[in-house]
Amino acid sequence: MATFNRAGEQGSVPSRHGRYLQKDGYWYYTTREGVDIGPFDSRDDAETGVGEFIDFIQASEPKVSDMLKQYRAA
């Protein structure tokens, strides 16, 4: 499977992994900052949530993304 840089990315292509995970019957999504967000009752709900999160991050100042890095999953 070929992988390509996303819009705005330069250099070698970073490794990509699945954004969604299921744990204890609930769904979560993982942000680029490494934070698992949830729980959601279904994968569809998690997919809706990730879209809303992306909209939020795009409208936020860079310091919001920096703050999220404090909450990375261990």
Residue pairs with C-beta under 8 A, 6 or more apart in sequence:
3 13
3 16
4 13
5 11
5 13
17 30
19 29
19 30
19 50
20 27
20 28
20 29
20 30
20 43
20 46
20 47
20 50
21 27
21 28
21 29
21 30
21 36
22 28
22 43
23 39
24 39
26 38
26 39
26 40
26 41
27 38
27 39
27 40
27 41
27 42
27 43
27 45
27 46
28 36
28 37
28 38
28 39
28 40
28 46
29 36
29 37
29 38
29 40
29 46
29 47
29 49
29 50
29 53
30 36
30 37
30 73
31 37
31 53
31 57
31 68
33 65
33 68
33 69
33 71
33 72
34 69
34 72
34 73
35 68
35 71
35 72
35 73
36 73
37 49
37 50
37 53
38 46
38 49
40 46
40 49
57 64
57 65
